[in-house]
Amino acid sequence: MHIDKAITWVENKKLDALYESLREKHYSFDHKLKENYSETHSREVVAKSIYWGTDGQPKIVCSILRRDCWPNNVYRILNRLWKTDINTGPIFDIDRGFGILIENQVEWCLENGAHGMFMSRQGNSKWQSWSLPIFKEQTDIEFIAPPQHFLTCDNETDSSCWQQILFYGDTNLLNTWKQR
């Protein structure tokens, strides 16, 4: 049993089945980001992660993503994140499980040749200033919050593909990334 721990993996039949069942449950719930959790979502990820809470139950699920529109060896962490207890209300704090997931995913990325990792959120510009000090306290990882919007998906004409990020790694890579 896993307690207060995150695990990131590429292929594991048991964990893949659990991830898929949790994804299906989340996808079946009617919410505005539902399509982010369709079956095709998990086909494009490079690794999957689950955080188990202090009760040994899965609490937070997310993945790691790699796209060609980003600089080489840059990965998106906390990709398509959701909590297993579906909460539709506003979130005013960040569960310590997020910090454990960040550390776990950053470690996985570094072990797999990453030169940079980022988190992004569509639309909300306040999340950077709000979450940055919390992640610093939870992880001691020095993310930065560049003011620009970076291309996060292949369609440059889609405004939702331009997002603000929190970045960790070789900051010189930011100069090679399409931004506005």
MARBA-3410 file (N, C-alpha, C, O; in Angstrom, 1 decimal):
180
0.8,-1.2,0.0,0.0,0.0,0.0,0.9,1.2,0.0,1.9,1.3,0.7 ~ 0.5,2.2,-0.7,1.2,3.5,-0.8,0.5,4.5,0.1,-0.7,4.7,0.1 ~ 1.3,5.2,0.9,0.8,6.2,1.9,1.6,7.4,1.7,2.8,7.4,1.9 ~ 0.9,8.6,1.5,1.5,9.9,1.3,2.7,9.8,0.4,3.8,10.3,0.7 ~ 2.5,9.3,-0.8,3.5,9.0,-1.7,3.0,9.2,-3.2,1.9,9.0,-3.5
3.9,9.7,-4.0,3.6,9.8,-5.5,4.4,8.8,-6.2,5.6,8.5,-5.9 ~ 3.9,8.2,-7.3,4.6,7.3,-8.1,4.3,7.7,-9.6,3.2,8.1,-10.0 ~ 5.4,7.8,-10.3,5.4,8.1,-11.7,5.9,6.9,-12.5,6.9,6.3,-12.1 ~ 5.2,6.6,-13.6,5.6,5.4,-14.3,5.3,5.6,-15.8,4.6,6.5,-16.2 ~ 5.9,4.7,-16.6,5.7,4.8,-18.1,4.7,3.6,-18.4,3.6,3.9,-19.0
5.0,2.4,-18.1,4.1,1.3,-18.4,4.1,0.4,-17.2,5.1,-0.1,-16.7 ~ 2.9,0.1,-16.7,2.7,-0.8,-15.6,1.2,-1.2,-15.6,0.3,-0.4,-15.4 ~ 1.0,-2.5,-15.9,-0.4,-2.9,-16.2,-1.4,-2.6,-15.0,-2.5,-2.1,-15.2 ~ -0.9,-2.8,-13.8,-1.8,-2.5,-12.6,-2.0,-1.0,-12.5,-3.2,-0.6,-12.3 ~ -1.0,-0.2,-12.5,-1.1,1.2,-12.4,-1.9,1.8,-13.6,-2.7,2.8,-13.4
-1.6,1.3,-14.8,-2.3,1.8,-16.0,-3.8,1.6,-15.8,-4.6,2.4,-16.2 ~ -4.2,0.4,-15.3,-5.6,0.1,-15.2,-6.3,1.0,-14.1,-7.4,1.5,-14.3 ~ -5.5,1.3,-13.0,-6.1,2.2,-12.0,-6.2,3.6,-12.6,-7.2,4.2,-12.4 ~ -5.2,4.1,-13.3,-5.2,5.4,-13.9,-6.4,5.5,-14.8,-7.1,6.5,-14.8 ~ -6.6,4.5,-15.6,-7.7,4.5,-16.6,-9.1,4.5,-15.9,-10.0,5.2,-16.3
-9.2,3.7,-14.9,-10.5,3.7,-14.1,-10.7,5.1,-13.5,-11.9,5.6,-13.5 ~ -9.7,5.7,-12.9,-9.9,7.0,-12.3,-10.1,8.1,-13.4,-10.9,9.0,-13.2 ~ -9.5,8.0,-14.6,-9.8,8.9,-15.7,-11.2,8.8,-16.2,-11.9,9.8,-16.4 ~ -11.7,7.5,-16.3,-13.1,7.3,-16.8,-14.1,7.9,-15.8,-15.1,8.5,-16.2 ~ -13.8,7.7,-14.5,-14.7,8.3,-13.5,-14.7,9.8,-13.6,-15.8,10.5,-13.6
-13.6,10.4,-13.8,-13.5,11.9,-13.9,-14.1,12.4,-15.2,-14.8,13.4,-15.2 ~ -13.9,11.6,-16.3,-14.5,12.0,-17.6,-16.0,11.9,-17.6,-16.6,12.7,-18.3 ~ -16.5,11.0,-16.8,-18.0,10.8,-16.8,-18.7,12.0,-16.0,-19.9,12.1,-16.1 ~ -17.9,12.7,-15.2,-18.5,13.8,-14.5,-18.6,15.0,-15.4,-17.7,15.3,-16.2 ~ -19.8,15.7,-15.5,-20.0,16.8,-16.4,-19.4,18.1,-15.9,-19.9,18.7,-14.9
-18.3,18.5,-16.5,-17.6,19.7,-16.2,-17.1,20.4,-17.4,-16.9,19.7,-18.5 ~ -16.7,21.6,-17.4,-16.3,22.4,-18.6,-15.0,21.9,-19.2,-14.8,22.1,-20.4 ~ -14.1,21.2,-18.5,-12.9,20.7,-19.0,-12.9,19.2,-19.3,-11.9,18.6,-19.4 ~ -14.1,18.7,-19.4,-14.3,17.3,-19.5,-13.5,16.7,-20.7,-12.9,15.6,-20.5 ~ -13.4,17.3,-21.8,-12.7,16.8,-23.0,-11.2,16.6,-22.7,-10.5,15.9,-23.4
-10.6,17.4,-21.7,-9.2,17.2,-21.4,-8.9,15.8,-20.9,-7.8,15.4,-20.8 ~ -10.0,15.1,-20.5,-9.8,13.8,-19.9,-10.4,12.6,-20.7,-10.8,11.6,-20.2 ~ -10.5,12.9,-22.0,-11.1,11.9,-22.9,-10.0,10.7,-23.0,-8.9,10.9,-22.5 ~ -10.4,9.7,-23.6,-9.6,8.5,-23.8,-8.3,8.9,-24.5,-7.2,8.3,-24.3 ~ -8.4,9.8,-25.5,-7.2,10.2,-26.3,-6.2,10.9,-25.4,-5.0,10.9,-25.8
-6.6,11.5,-24.3,-5.6,12.2,-23.5,-4.4,11.3,-23.1,-3.3,11.8,-23.2 ~ -4.7,10.1,-22.6,-3.6,9.3,-22.1,-2.7,8.8,-23.2,-1.6,8.2,-22.9 ~ -3.1,8.9,-24.4,-2.3,8.3,-25.5,-1.1,9.2,-25.8,0.0,8.8,-26.4 ~ -1.2,10.5,-25.5,-0.1,11.4,-25.8,0.9,11.7,-24.7,1.9,12.4,-24.9 ~ 0.7,11.2,-23.5,1.6,11.4,-22.4,2.8,10.5,-22.4,2.8,9.5,-23.0
3.9,11.0,-21.8,5.1,10.2,-21.7,5.2,9.4,-20.4,5.9,8.4,-20.3 ~ 4.5,9.9,-19.4,4.4,9.2,-18.1,3.2,9.6,-17.3,2.6,10.7,-17.6 ~ 2.8,8.8,-16.4,1.6,9.0,-15.6,2.0,9.0,-14.1,3.0,8.4,-13.7 ~ 1.2,9.7,-13.3,1.5,9.8,-11.9,0.2,9.8,-11.1,-0.8,10.2,-11.5 ~ 0.4,9.2,-9.9,-0.7,9.2,-8.9,-0.1,9.5,-7.5,1.0,9.0,-7.2
-0.8,10.4,-6.8,-0.4,10.6,-5.4,-1.4,9.9,-4.5,-2.6,10.1,-4.7 ~ -0.9,9.1,-3.6,-1.8,8.5,-2.6,-1.7,9.3,-1.3,-0.6,9.6,-0.9 ~ -2.9,9.5,-0.7,-2.9,10.3,0.5,-2.5,9.5,1.7,-2.1,8.4,1.6 ~ -2.7,10.1,2.9,-2.3,9.5,4.1,-3.2,8.3,4.5,-2.9,7.5,5.3 ~ -4.4,8.2,3.8,-5.2,7.0,4.0,-4.9,5.9,3.0,-5.7,4.9,3.0
-3.9,6.0,2.2,-3.5,5.0,1.2,-4.4,5.0,0.0,-4.3,4.0,-0.8 ~ -5.3,6.0,-0.2,-6.1,6.0,-1.4,-5.6,7.0,-2.4,-5.0,8.0,-2.0 ~ -5.8,6.7,-3.7,-5.4,7.7,-4.7,-6.2,9.0,-4.5,-7.4,9.0,-4.4 ~ -5.4,10.1,-4.5,-6.0,11.5,-4.3,-5.9,12.4,-5.4,-6.8,13.2,-5.8 ~ -4.7,12.4,-6.1,-4.4,13.3,-7.2,-3.8,12.5,-8.3,-2.9,11.6,-8.1
-4.3,12.8,-9.5,-3.8,12.1,-10.7,-3.4,13.1,-11.8,-4.0,14.1,-11.9 ~ -2.3,12.8,-12.4,-1.8,13.7,-13.5,-0.8,13.0,-14.4,-0.6,11.8,-14.2 ~ -0.2,13.7,-15.3,0.7,13.1,-16.2,1.9,14.0,-16.5,1.9,15.2,-16.1 ~ 2.8,13.5,-17.3,3.9,14.3,-17.8,3.8,14.3,-19.4,3.5,13.2,-19.9 ~ 4.0,15.4,-20.0,3.7,15.6,-21.4,5.0,16.1,-22.1,5.7,16.9,-21.5
5.2,15.8,-23.3,6.3,16.3,-24.2,5.7,16.6,-25.5,5.0,15.8,-26.1 ~ 5.9,17.9,-26.0,5.4,18.2,-27.4,6.6,18.9,-28.2,7.5,19.5,-27.6 ~ 6.5,18.8,-29.5,7.5,19.3,-30.4,7.5,20.8,-30.4,8.5,21.4,-30.8 ~ 6.4,21.5,-30.0,6.4,22.9,-30.1,7.1,23.6,-28.9,7.2,24.8,-28.8 ~ 7.7,22.8,-28.0,8.4,23.2,-26.8,9.9,23.0,-27.2,10.2,22.2,-28.0
10.8,23.7,-26.5,12.2,23.4,-26.7,12.6,22.0,-26.4,11.8,21.3,-25.6 ~ 13.6,21.5,-27.0,14.0,20.1,-26.7,14.2,19.8,-25.2,14.8,20.6,-24.5 ~ 13.8,18.6,-24.8,14.0,18.2,-23.5,13.3,19.0,-22.4,13.8,19.1,-21.3 ~ 12.2,19.6,-22.8,11.3,20.3,-21.9,10.0,19.6,-21.7,9.4,19.1,-22.7 ~ 9.6,19.4,-20.5,8.4,18.6,-20.2,7.4,19.4,-19.4,7.8,20.3,-18.6
6.1,19.1,-19.6,5.1,19.7,-18.8,4.7,18.8,-17.7,4.4,17.6,-18.0 ~ 4.8,19.2,-16.5,4.5,18.4,-15.3,3.1,18.8,-14.8,2.6,19.9,-15.2 ~ 2.5,18.0,-14.0,1.1,18.2,-13.5,0.2,18.4,-14.6,-0.8,19.2,-14.5 ~ 0.4,17.7,-15.7,-0.4,17.8,-16.9,-1.7,17.1,-16.7,-1.8,16.0,-16.1 ~ -2.8,17.8,-17.1,-4.2,17.2,-16.9,-4.5,16.7,-15.5,-5.0,15.6,-15.4
-4.1,17.5,-14.6,-4.3,17.1,-13.2,-5.7,17.1,-12.7,-6.5,18.0,-13.1 ~ -6.1,16.1,-11.9,-7.4,16.1,-11.3,-7.3,15.5,-9.9,-6.5,14.6,-9.7 ~ -8.2,15.9,-9.1,-8.3,15.2,-7.8,-9.4,14.1,-7.9,-10.4,14.3,-8.6 ~ -9.2,13.0,-7.2,-10.2,11.9,-7.3,-11.5,12.3,-6.6,-12.6,11.8,-7.0 ~ -11.4,13.1,-5.6,-12.6,13.7,-5.0,-13.0,14.9,-5.8,-12.4,16.0,-5.6
-14.0,14.8,-6.7,-14.3,15.8,-7.6,-14.9,17.0,-6.8,-15.9,16.9,-6.2 ~ -14.2,18.1,-6.9,-14.6,19.4,-6.2,-14.8,20.4,-7.3,-13.9,20.8,-8.0 ~ -16.1,20.9,-7.4,-16.4,21.9,-8.4,-16.4,23.3,-7.8,-16.6,24.3,-8.5 ~ -16.1,23.4,-6.5,-16.0,24.8,-5.9,-14.7,25.4,-6.1,-13.8,24.8,-6.6 ~ -14.5,26.6,-5.7,-13.2,27.3,-5.8,-12.2,26.7,-4.8,-12.5,26.1,-3.8
-11.0,26.7,-5.3,-9.9,26.1,-4.5,-9.1,27.2,-3.9,-8.6,28.1,-4.6 ~ -8.9,27.2,-2.6,-8.2,28.3,-1.9,-6.9,27.9,-1.3,-6.2,28.7,-0.7 ~ -6.6,26.6,-1.4,-5.3,26.1,-0.9,-4.8,25.0,-1.8,-5.5,24.5,-2.7 ~ -3.5,24.7,-1.6,-2.9,23.6,-2.4,-2.5,22.5,-1.5,-1.7,22.7,-0.6 ~ -3.1,21.4,-1.7,-2.9,20.2,-0.9,-1.4,19.8,-1.0,-0.7,20.0,-2.0
-0.8,19.3,0.1,0.6,19.0,0.2,0.9,17.9,-0.8,2.1,17.7,-1.2 ~ -0.1,17.1,-1.3,0.2,16.1,-2.3,0.7,16.7,-3.6,1.4,16.0,-4.4 ~ 0.3,18.0,-3.9,0.8,18.6,-5.1,2.4,18.8,-5.0,3.1,18.5,-6.0 ~ 2.9,19.2,-3.9,4.3,19.3,-3.7,5.0,17.9,-3.8,6.1,17.9,-4.5 ~ 4.4,16.9,-3.3,5.0,15.6,-3.4,5.0,15.1,-4.9,6.0,14.5,-5.4
3.9,15.4,-5.6,3.9,15.1,-7.0,4.9,15.9,-7.8,5.6,15.4,-8.7 ~ 5.0,17.2,-7.5,6.0,18.0,-8.2,7.4,17.4,-8.0,8.1,17.3,-9.0 ~ 7.8,17.2,-6.8,9.1,16.6,-6.5,9.3,15.3,-7.3,10.4,15.0,-7.9 ~ 8.3,14.4,-7.3,8.4,13.1,-7.9,8.5,13.3,-9.4,9.3,12.6,-10.1 ~ 7.7,14.2,-10.0,7.8,14.3,-11.5,9.0,15.1,-11.9,9.6,14.7,-13.0
9.5,16.0,-11.2,10.8,16.7,-11.5,11.9,15.7,-11.5,12.7,15.6,-12.4 ~ 11.9,14.8,-10.4,12.9,13.8,-10.4,12.9,12.8,-11.6,13.9,12.5,-12.2 ~ 11.7,12.4,-11.9,11.5,11.5,-13.1,12.0,12.2,-14.4,12.7,11.6,-15.2 ~ 11.7,13.5,-14.5,12.1,14.2,-15.7,13.6,14.3,-15.8,14.2,14.1,-16.8 ~ 14.2,14.7,-14.7,15.7,14.8,-14.7,16.4,13.5,-15.0,17.4,13.4,-15.7
15.8,12.4,-14.4,16.4,11.1,-14.7,16.2,10.7,-16.1,16.9,9.8,-16.6 ~ 15.3,11.3,-16.8,15.0,11.0,-18.2,15.5,12.1,-19.2,15.0,12.3,-20.3 ~ 16.5,12.9,-18.8,17.2,13.8,-19.6,16.6,15.2,-19.8,16.9,15.9,-20.7 ~ 15.6,15.6,-18.9,15.0,16.9,-19.1,16.0,18.0,-18.7,16.8,17.9,-17.9 ~ 15.8,19.1,-19.5,16.6,20.3,-19.2,15.7,21.4,-18.6,16.1,22.4,-18.2
14.4,21.1,-18.7,13.4,22.1,-18.2,12.1,21.4,-18.0,11.7,20.5,-18.7 ~ 11.3,21.9,-17.0,10.0,21.5,-16.7,9.1,22.7,-16.4,9.6,23.7,-15.9 ~ 7.8,22.6,-16.8,6.9,23.7,-16.6,5.6,23.2,-16.2,5.2,22.1,-16.5 ~ 4.8,24.1,-15.6,3.4,23.9,-15.3,2.7,25.1,-16.0,3.3,26.2,-16.1 ~ 1.5,24.9,-16.5,0.7,26.0,-17.1,-0.7,25.8,-16.8,-1.2,24.7,-16.6
-1.4,26.9,-16.9,-2.9,26.9,-16.7,-3.5,27.9,-17.7,-2.9,29.0,-18.0 ~ -4.5,27.5,-18.3,-5.2,28.3,-19.4,-6.0,29.4,-18.7,-6.8,29.1,-17.8 ~ -5.8,30.6,-19.2,-6.7,31.7,-18.8,-6.5,32.4,-17.5,-6.6,33.7,-17.5 ~ -6.1,31.8,-16.5,-6.0,32.5,-15.2,-4.6,33.0,-15.0,-3.6,32.2,-14.8 ~ -4.4,34.3,-15.0,-3.0,34.9,-14.8,-2.6,35.0,-13.4,-1.5,35.2,-13.1
-3.6,34.9,-12.4,-3.3,35.0,-11.0,-2.7,33.8,-10.4,-2.1,33.8,-9.3 ~ -2.8,32.6,-11.1,-2.4,31.4,-10.5,-0.9,31.4,-10.2,-0.4,30.7,-9.3 ~ -0.1,32.0,-11.1,1.4,32.0,-10.9,1.8,32.7,-9.5,2.5,32.0,-8.8 ~ 1.3,33.9,-9.3,1.7,34.6,-8.1,1.1,33.9,-6.8,1.7,34.0,-5.8 ~ 0.0,33.3,-7.0,-0.7,32.6,-5.9,0.0,31.3,-5.5,0.2,31.0,-4.4
0.4,30.5,-6.5,0.9,29.2,-6.3,2.4,29.1,-6.1,2.9,28.2,-5.4 ~ 3.1,30.1,-6.7,4.6,30.0,-6.6,5.1,29.9,-5.2,6.0,29.1,-4.9 ~ 4.7,30.8,-4.3,5.3,30.7,-2.9,4.8,29.4,-2.2,5.6,28.9,-1.4 ~ 3.7,28.9,-2.5,3.2,27.6,-1.9,4.1,26.5,-2.4,4.5,25.6,-1.6 ~ 4.4,26.4,-3.7,5.2,25.3,-4.3,6.6,25.5,-3.7,7.3,24.5,-3.5
7.1,26.7,-3.5,8.5,26.9,-3.0,8.5,26.3,-1.6,9.5,25.7,-1.2 ~ 7.5,26.6,-0.8,7.4,26.1,0.6,7.3,24.6,0.6,7.9,24.0,1.5 ~ 6.5,24.0,-0.3,6.3,22.6,-0.3,7.5,21.8,-0.8,7.7,20.6,-0.4 ~ 8.3,22.4,-1.7,9.3,21.6,-2.4,10.7,22.1,-2.4,11.6,21.3,-2.6 ~ 10.9,23.4,-2.1,12.2,24.0,-2.2,12.8,24.0,-3.7,14.0,24.2,-3.9
11.9,23.8,-4.6,12.3,23.8,-6.0,12.1,25.3,-6.5,11.0,25.8,-6.3 ~ 13.0,25.9,-7.1,13.0,27.3,-7.6,12.3,27.4,-8.9,13.1,27.6,-9.9 ~ 11.0,27.4,-9.0,10.3,27.8,-10.2,10.4,29.3,-10.4,10.4,30.0,-9.5 ~ 10.4,29.7,-11.7,10.2,31.1,-12.0,8.9,31.3,-12.7,8.4,30.4,-13.3 ~ 8.4,32.5,-12.7,7.2,32.9,-13.4,7.4,34.0,-14.4,7.2,35.1,-14.1
7.8,33.6,-15.6,8.0,34.6,-16.7,6.7,35.3,-17.0,5.6,34.6,-16.9 ~ 6.7,36.6,-17.3,5.4,37.3,-17.6,4.8,36.9,-19.0,3.6,37.2,-19.2 ~ 5.6,36.4,-19.9,5.1,36.1,-21.2,4.1,34.9,-21.3,4.1,34.2,-20.3 ~ 3.4,34.8,-22.4,2.6,33.7,-22.7,3.4,32.8,-23.6,3.9,33.3,-24.6 ~ 3.5,31.5,-23.4,4.3,30.6,-24.2,3.4,29.6,-24.9,2.3,29.3,-24.5
3.8,29.2,-26.1,3.1,28.3,-26.9,3.1,26.9,-26.3,4.1,26.3,-26.1 ~ 1.9,26.4,-25.9,1.8,25.1,-25.2,1.2,24.0,-26.0,1.2,22.9,-25.6 ~ 0.6,24.4,-27.1,0.1,23.3,-28.1,0.4,23.8,-29.5,0.8,25.0,-29.7 ~ 0.2,22.9,-30.4,0.7,23.2,-31.8,-0.1,24.2,-32.6,0.4,24.8,-33.6 ~ -1.3,24.6,-32.2,-2.1,25.6,-32.9,-1.8,27.0,-32.5,-2.4,27.5,-31.5
-0.9,27.7,-33.2,-0.6,29.1,-32.8,-1.7,30.1,-32.9,-1.7,31.1,-32.3 ~ -2.7,29.7,-33.7,-3.9,30.7,-33.9,-4.9,30.5,-32.8,-5.8,31.3,-32.7 ~ -4.8,29.4,-32.0,-5.7,29.2,-30.9,-5.2,29.9,-29.7,-4.2,29.6,-29.1 ~ -6.0,30.9,-29.2,-5.5,31.7,-28.0,-5.3,30.8,-26.8,-4.5,31.2,-25.9 ~ -6.0,29.7,-26.7,-5.9,28.8,-25.5,-4.5,28.1,-25.5,-4.1,27.5,-24.5
-3.8,28.1,-26.6,-2.5,27.5,-26.7,-1.4,28.4,-26.2,-0.2,28.0,-26.1 ~ -1.7,29.7,-25.9,-0.7,30.6,-25.3,-1.0,30.8,-23.8,-2.0,31.4,-23.5 ~ -0.1,30.3,-23.0,-0.3,30.2,-21.6,0.9,30.7,-20.8,2.0,30.7,-21.3 ~ 0.6,31.2,-19.6,1.7,31.6,-18.7,2.1,30.3,-18.0,1.4,29.4,-17.8 ~ 3.4,30.3,-17.6,4.0,29.1,-17.1,4.7,29.4,-15.8,5.1,30.5,-15.5
4.9,28.3,-15.0,6.0,28.3,-14.0,7.0,27.4,-14.5,6.7,26.3,-15.0 ~ 8.3,27.8,-14.5,9.4,27.0,-15.2,10.5,26.7,-14.2,10.8,27.5,-13.3 ~ 11.0,25.5,-14.4,12.2,25.1,-13.6,13.2,24.5,-14.6,12.8,23.6,-15.4 ~ 14.4,24.9,-14.5,15.5,24.3,-15.4,16.3,25.4,-16.0,16.5,26.5,-15.5 ~ 16.9,25.1,-17.2,17.8,25.9,-17.9,16.9,27.1,-18.5,16.2,26.9,-19.5
17.0,28.3,-17.9,16.2,29.4,-18.3,16.6,29.9,-19.7,15.8,30.6,-20.3 ~ 17.8,29.5,-20.2,18.1,29.9,-21.6,17.2,29.3,-22.6,17.0,29.8,-23.7 ~ 16.5,28.2,-22.2,15.6,27.5,-23.1,14.4,28.4,-23.4,13.7,28.3,-24.4 ~ 14.0,29.3,-22.4,12.9,30.2,-22.6,13.1,31.1,-23.8,12.1,31.5,-24.5 ~ 14.3,31.4,-24.2,14.6,32.3,-25.3,14.4,31.6,-26.6,14.2,32.2,-27.7
14.3,30.3,-26.6,14.1,29.5,-27.8,12.6,29.0,-28.0,12.3,28.4,-29.0 ~ 11.8,29.4,-27.1,10.4,29.0,-27.0,9.5,30.1,-27.6,9.7,31.3,-27.3 ~ 8.6,29.8,-28.5,7.7,30.8,-29.0,6.9,31.4,-27.9,6.3,30.7,-27.1 ~ 6.9,32.7,-27.9,6.2,33.5,-26.8,5.6,34.8,-27.3,6.0,35.3,-28.3 ~ 4.7,35.3,-26.5,4.2,36.6,-26.8,3.8,37.3,-25.6,3.3,38.5,-25.6
END
